[in-house]
Amino acid sequence: MGCGVIGLTTAISLREAGIDAGIVTAELPPATTSSVAAALWYPYKAYPEDRVLSWGRRTFAVLEELSGTPESGVLMREGVEIWHEQVPDPWWATAVPGVRRCREDELPQGYRDGHAFVAPVIEMPIYLGYLMDRFIDAGGSVEIRSLSSLDEAAGEARVVVNCAGLGARDLVGDTSMEPIRGQIVRVSNPGLERFVLDEENPDGVTYIIPRSLDCILGGTADDGEWDLEPNPDTASGILRRCTGLEPRLRGVEVLEHRVGLRPGRPEIRLEREDGDLPRIHNYGHGGSGITLSWGCADETLGLVRETLG
Ligand SMILES: Cc1cc2nc3c(=O)[nH]c(=O)nc-3n(C[C@H](O)[C@H](O)[C@H](O)COP(=O)(O)OP(=O)(O)OC[C@H]3O[C@@H](n4cnc5c(N)ncnc54)[C@H](O)[C@@H]3O)c2cc1C
């Protein structure tokens, strides 16, 4: 159950492996957290690192291949992650071919270090539509229903896969789930192609993700914050910080303000829970749901196969 990026990717993997899987969900993709994501392949606020690295490596490869399918909304783009201090190589570097140190001329004034790398940029409204079409083409169906327990999802099913994101907090009583609030500003694209990440900006996490027609500017990562209303002061701060890094953003048209609640958890829950109705949990991906989606879907498929014998 669940129709965000995790539910859709998992359901596609199951159906394309010949397993008769359907989706039950409270909300369709445009209303999910997944549709708010920036979205760049980048491991952020998701744990544990060893599993994240292996799921991320697999997902990178799948997304890179999808970038050859224009209707998927996946682009391969070069960009930089910049720092005020010297930093070691990123811990995720083995998952990304060709990560290199920035040249000095690639660093904005006041920054001392950085990494340049090519990674998938995923235009979520397009990508979620592509995933939905692929699921339906594979014979899948979607039932819109809010559940108060996983048993309600089962019907005739022999196993339920829980991809409820933050919804798992209520659905299975997982109080270790906490929102990590993210606010973004969507603006017109003045011709930018490179992404910029400035995670340690003293005024707040800052990123610029250029897509084909617009740019996503961010952001925030506020632990335990549930407010879904965009805050105007926060939006002004995002615009100011991003324009400081990329002056071509000055005066761009603001198209939209959005907030999403990342499904934060001390560790991603991807495991089987046995019982009369076996369940497989696949939730709690924090700021990395897209980055880990295909790797997690593969592992879930393995658990479903084991369960069905
Ligand atoms: C501002 C922002 C920027 C981000 N940027 C990135 C990025 O660049 N890269 C990246 O990898 N990740 C990024 N993320 C994180 C990413 O969006 C999430 O990790 C991901 O969307 C989680 O996907 P999900 O499918 O688990 O959850 P969701 O998208 O929230 O989907 C959950 C689904 O479960 C359903 N559901 C929940 N409870 C119930 C219930 N009781 N009954 C029935 N259905 C239920 C919902 O209706 C929904 O369909 C970002 C997030 C934000 C907010």
The ligand as an ORCA input file, in Angstrom:
! r2SCAN-3c Opt
* xyz 0 1
  C      11.398     19.523      0.049
  C      11.809     18.090     -0.161
  C      12.866     17.796     -1.002
  C      13.270     16.473     -1.191
  N      14.281     16.211     -2.048
  C      14.671     14.929     -2.266
  C      15.709     14.639     -3.199
  O      16.273     15.546     -3.812
  N      16.057     13.334     -3.380
  C      15.448     12.312     -2.713
  O      15.806     11.137     -2.900
  N      14.446     12.562     -1.810
  C      14.064     13.840     -1.572
  N      13.057     14.113     -0.674
  C      12.527     13.009      0.157
  C      11.462     12.211     -0.571
  O      10.472     13.087     -1.037
  C      10.863     11.155      0.359
  O      11.872     10.352      0.941
  C       9.908     10.259     -0.427
  O       8.966     11.039     -1.115
  C       9.204      9.257      0.447
  O       8.374      8.507     -0.396
  P       7.249      7.540      0.157
  O       6.655      6.878     -1.027
  O       7.809      6.709      1.262
  O       6.209      8.529      0.891
  P       5.005      9.420      0.305
  O       5.372     10.083     -0.950
  O       4.578     10.271      1.455
  O       3.869      8.360     -0.015
  C       3.193      7.668      1.012
  C       1.940      7.046      0.430
  O       1.302      6.263      1.439
  C      -0.074      6.605      1.476
  N      -0.579      6.401      2.833
  C      -0.031      6.831      3.988
  N      -0.788      6.454      5.029
  C      -1.843      5.782      4.514
  C      -2.993      5.143      5.077
  N      -3.212      5.101      6.408
  N      -3.872      4.545      4.244
  C      -3.685      4.539      2.903
  N      -2.614      5.126      2.327
  C      -1.712      5.732      3.114
  C      -0.108      8.069      1.065
  O      -1.410      8.436      0.631
  C       0.917      8.067     -0.055
  O       0.328      7.622     -1.258
  C      12.613     15.417     -0.482
  C      11.519     15.722      0.337
  C      11.120     17.033      0.511
  C       9.952     17.319      1.389
*
